[in-house]
């Protein structure tokens, strides 16, 4: 059996973190999944998560959610 590559692991962890962030936004704000996804995917945190070199995706979703909350909400309430 082949070992997963660094890129495969990073992609898996990033996808997991993103799904958790969307859930957190929905739970905290009561917004729709579409609005929560828009907030997460349009954030500067998303850009940072996609940079595999900084390995931000290994941080806990709760920690990353705190970082997301420090950014402007882009109109999502």
C-alpha positions in Angstrom: 0.0 0.0 0.0 1.3 3.4 -0.9 1.8 6.1 1.7 -0.2 9.3 1.1 1.9 12.2 -0.2 2.3 15.5 1.7 -0.1 17.1 -0.7 -2.8 14.5 -0.2 -2.5 14.8 3.6 -2.6 18.6 3.3 -5.7 18.5 1.1 -7.5 16.1 3.4 -6.8 18.2 6.5 -7.7 21.5 4.7 -11.0 20.0 3.6 -11.7 18.9 7.1 -10.8 22.2 8.7 -12.9 24.1 6.1 -16.0 21.9 6.8 -15.6 22.5 10.5 -15.2 26.3 10.0 -18.4 26.4 8.0 -20.2 24.5 10.7 -18.9 26.9 13.4 -20.1 30.0 11.4 -23.5 28.5 10.9 -23.9 27.6 14.6 -22.7 30.9 15.9 -24.5 33.2 13.4 -27.6 31.1 12.4 -26.8 31.8 8.8 -27.3 29.5 5.9 -24.6 27.1 4.7 -24.2 29.2 1.6 -23.5 32.4 3.6 -21.2 30.5 6.0 -19.3 29.1 3.0 -19.0 32.5 1.4 -17.6 34.0 4.6 -15.0 31.2 5.0 -14.0 30.8 1.4 -13.7 34.6 0.8 -11.6 35.2 3.9 -7.9 35.8 4.0 -7.7 32.7 6.2 -8.7 30.7 3.2 -5.7 32.0 1.3 -3.4 31.1 4.2 -4.9 27.6 4.5 -4.3 26.9 0.8 -0.6 27.7 1.2 0.8 24.2 2.1 4.2 25.6 3.0 2.9 27.3 6.2 1.0 24.2 7.3 -1.8 26.2 8.9 -4.1 23.3 8.2 -2.6 21.3 11.1 -4.0 23.8 13.6 -7.3 22.9 15.3 -10.5 24.1 13.7 -11.4 26.0 17.0 -8.1 28.0 16.8 -8.6 28.7 13.1 -12.2 29.8 13.9 -10.8 32.4 16.4 -8.5 33.7 13.6 -11.5 33.9 11.3 -13.5 35.9 13.8 -10.7 38.4 14.0 -11.3 39.3 10.4 -14.2 41.5 9.1 -17.4 39.5 8.6 -18.1 40.6 5.0 -21.7 41.4 5.9 -22.5 37.9 7.4 -24.4 38.2 10.6 
